[in-house]
Amino acid sequence: MNRLQLTIPVPGNEPALLTLPRPLTLDSLGCLEGALAGRLAMLRRELDHVAGEAGGVEYASWRQYLMPARQ
């Protein structure tokens, strides 16, 4: 089977490589576009959540130095 490979630049990282089966139809390309957009949105939410957790941990570790202890 013939395949199509797309190299997509990712700033600050190695490029992403997407391998697509051939032949592609307009319908299959539309479905792929929607699936990729959905998966990338999910990854964005996951990364945002992880970044928020990491920031919270960092803040908590410094909070004891920023605020005087209550007696």
C-alpha positions as CSV (number, residue, x, y, z in Angstrom):
1,M,0.0,0.0,0.0
2,N,1.3,3.5,-0.8
3,R,1.5,5.9,2.1
4,L,1.9,9.7,2.3
5,Q,4.1,11.1,5.0
6,L,3.7,14.7,6.2
7,T,6.4,16.4,8.2
8,I,5.0,19.1,10.4
9,P,7.3,21.6,12.1
10,V,6.9,21.8,15.9
11,P,8.7,24.9,17.3
12,G,11.3,24.0,19.9
13,N,11.0,20.3,19.2
14,E,11.7,17.7,16.5
15,P,9.1,17.9,13.7
16,A,6.0,15.7,13.9
17,L,5.6,13.0,11.3
18,L,2.1,12.0,10.2
19,T,1.7,8.9,8.0
20,L,-1.5,8.7,6.0
21,P,-2.8,5.7,4.0
22,R,-3.6,6.2,0.3
23,P,-5.9,6.7,-1.4
24,L,-7.4,9.5,0.6
25,T,-10.9,10.7,-0.2
26,L,-12.4,14.1,0.7
27,D,-14.6,12.3,3.3
28,S,-11.7,10.4,4.9
29,L,-9.6,13.6,5.0
30,G,-12.4,15.5,6.7
31,C,-12.8,12.7,9.3
32,L,-9.0,12.8,9.8
33,E,-9.0,16.5,10.2
34,G,-11.7,16.4,12.9
35,A,-10.0,13.5,14.7
36,L,-6.7,15.3,14.8
37,A,-8.2,18.5,16.0
38,G,-10.0,16.7,18.8
39,R,-6.9,14.8,19.9
40,L,-4.7,17.9,19.8
41,A,-7.3,19.7,21.9
42,M,-7.3,16.8,24.4
43,L,-3.5,17.0,24.6
44,R,-3.6,20.7,25.1
45,R,-6.1,20.3,28.1
46,E,-3.9,17.5,29.6
47,L,-0.7,19.6,29.3
48,D,-2.5,22.6,30.7
49,H,-3.7,20.6,33.7
50,V,-0.2,19.2,34.3
51,A,1.3,22.6,34.0
52,G,-1.2,23.9,36.5
53,E,-0.4,21.1,39.0
54,A,3.3,21.7,38.6
55,G,2.8,25.4,39.2
56,G,0.7,24.7,42.3
57,V,3.3,22.5,43.7
58,E,6.0,25.1,43.1
59,Y,3.9,27.8,44.7
60,A,3.1,25.7,47.7
61,S,6.8,25.0,48.2
62,W,7.6,28.7,48.3
63,R,4.5,29.8,50.2
64,Q,6.1,29.0,53.5
65,Y,8.8,31.5,52.8
66,L,6.5,34.1,51.4
67,M,4.0,34.2,54.3
68,P,4.8,34.3,58.0
69,A,3.7,31.2,59.9
70,R,0.5,31.5,62.0
71,Q,0.8,30.7,65.6
